[in-house]
């Protein structure tokens, strides 16, 4: 028999869990996109930048990867929101009330960017240098070399690492629960379990929803990887 507390409507928490799952996917997708942008900038700084940009990129990736993510999230969330609010006061705008979901996206995106930097940097370095030299020998400009040679050759190497980061950021949304600032799935599960005292049921259902997200993501990511690897020998 289907538990009443899981039904949709006023009698259950089904709609709350559904909204939490959608919020989790929204936060994860936006954070992943921000991380990708930061990752490309970080990789470019490390591979093609000057001494200062390489130094700053190394500091960024080293600090983010060295400090536990929960500590980083708490530090960036509280220090970041207070810093922005203080900046608003300093410029005469007054205290700034930052949306919790928006802050969560920025914090997770900033953390994701460090890991994306290393994935993209490694993928670019895996490209045989002869391909780039051949493109230059044909008279391609730097942008043409990047978009016509580097990106297509980089993607097969980068997709597995980036896919792993996507699955990680879905799970990392749980860490935002400690701030209490966002109504994602873990927060809604905590609220529902605390209200009904049926902790095992709600956390079991929540785990199943996270598993479903992972399985669906794996399906589409494997299709994407197969697409970018078309024409290449199958990996063992």
N, C-alpha and C positions, 0 to 999 in steps of 0.2 A: 504493500500500500504506500502511495506517495505521501511523504510527510506534509502536513498542512503548513508547517512553517516555511516550506520551500515554494509554496504556491505564489502566483503573482496576484497582486491586489492588496487589499487591506489585511487579509488573513495571513499573509506570508511575507517572506523577504526575497522572493524570486526576482522581483523587479529591481530591488536594491543591489542584489548580486550582479544582475545583468548590467546595470549602469556602472557598477564598479569594474566589471570586466572591460567594458568599452572605454572607461576612463584609463584603465591600465594600458590598453592598446594605444590610446591617443598619446599618453605621456611617453610610452616607449618609442612610438614612431617619431614623435617630435624630437625626443632626446637623441635618437639614433641619427636623425637627419643633421642635427647640430654637430654631433660627434663626427659625422662624415666630413662636414665642411672644415671643422677644426683639424681633422686628421689629414686632409689634403694640404691644408696650409702648413701643418707641422711637418709633414713629409717633404714638402717643397722646401721648407726652411732648412731641414736637415741635409737634403741632397744637393740643393742648388743655391742655398743662401750663403750670406757672408758669415764671418766669425761671430758677430753679435747675434744674428738670427739663429744660427746653429746653437749658440750657447743658451739662448732663451728657450728654444725648442727642447734641448736636452734637460734643462731645469724643469720644464713643464712635465715632460713624460716621466722623469725620474721621481719627482715629488708625488705625482698622482699615483704611480704604480707602487711607491714605497709605503704610503700611508693607507691604512684600512679604509675601505669605501664608506663604512658607517661613520667613521670619524670625519672623513672628508665631507660627507653629506651634512652632518651636524654643523661642522665648521663653516662650510660655504653657505648653508641655508641661513643660519642665524647671523653670522658675520656679514654675509652679503646683503641680506634684507635690511639689517641695521645700517650698513654702510650707505646703501642707496637712499634710505630714509634720511640719514644725516646729510647726504649730499643735497637732497631736496630742500632741507631746511637752510643749508648754507647758501644756496642760490636764490633763496626767497620764495621757493615754491611751496614750502611747508612739508610736513611729514608725508611720506609716500606709503600708502597701504598696498603692499604687493600681494597679488593673488597667489594663493598657495600652490595651485597647479602650475602656474607660470614659473614660480620659483623652483618647483620640483623639476620641471623640464630643463631649465637652465643648469641646475646643479648636476643632474644626470648627464646632460649633454656635454658639460665641461669634463666630467670624468671619462665619458666615452671617447672624447676626442684624443686623449692620451693613448688609449689602446688602439684606436683607429690609425693614429700616426705611425705606429710601429708596423701594423699590418700592411698599410699602403706602402710604406718605405721598403719593407721586405719584398713586396710584390714587384715594385719597380726595379729593385736591384736584381731580381731574378730574371729580368729580360736580358737575353743575350745582347751584348753590346754591338755585335755585328749588325743586328737589325736596325739599330738607331743610326749607326754609321752609314749603312746602305741608304737609309731614307735621306740623310744629309747629302750623300753623294748624288742623289737624284735632284737635289736643289730644293728640298722642302724647307720651309721656314720652321722656326722653333715651335709655333703653335700647331703647324701641320704635323710635325713629328710627334707632338704630344697627343693630339686627338686621333691621328690616323695610325700611329704605330704603338705609342706607349700605352694608351688606354686599352685598346683591344688586346694587347699582349699581357697587360697587367691584370685584367679582370679574372682570367682563370686562376691566377695565383691568389688573388685577393678575396674572391667570393667565399671560400671555406672559412677564412679568418673572420670576415665581416659577418657571415652567417652566425658564427659562434658568438660574436659580440651582440647580435640582435637577440639571441636567446638569453644572453646574460642580462641585457638591459630590461627585458621583461621581468626577470626575477628580481633585479635591483629595484624595481618600483616598490617592492615590499619594504625596502629600507626607509622609504619616505614616510612610512607609517609612524616612525618614531617622532616625526615633527608634528603629526596630527594635522597637516596642512592640506591634504588632498584626499578626496573621496574615491580612492582607487580600490581595487578588489580586496586587498588585505585589510584595509581600514573598514570597509563595509562588512567583511566577514567578522572582524573583531566586534563591531557594533552589534551585529545580529546574534553572534554567539553569546555576548555579554547580556543581551536583553532576554534571550530565551533560556540561557544556561545550558544549551545543547552544543557544547564546544566540539565534541568529536564529529557530530554530523556536519556542522558548518565548515570546519577546517578540512574535513574529508572532501566535501563538495568543492571547496575552494581549490584544493590540490588537483582534483579532477579537471577543473576549468583551466588551471595553469598547464596541465598535461595536454589538454586539447589544443591550447594555443601553440604549444611546442610541436605537436604532431602536424598541425595544419601548416605551421611555419616551415617545418622540415620538408613537407611535400612541395611547397612552392619554391623553396630555396634549392632543393635538389633539381627541380625542373629548370630553374634559372642557371644553375651551374652546368647542367647538361647543355643548355643553349649556348653559353659562352665558350664551352669546350668543343662545340661541334667541329668536326674535321680533324680533331686531335686524337692521338692514340688514347685508349682507355687506360686509366690508372689501375695498377694492380690492387 
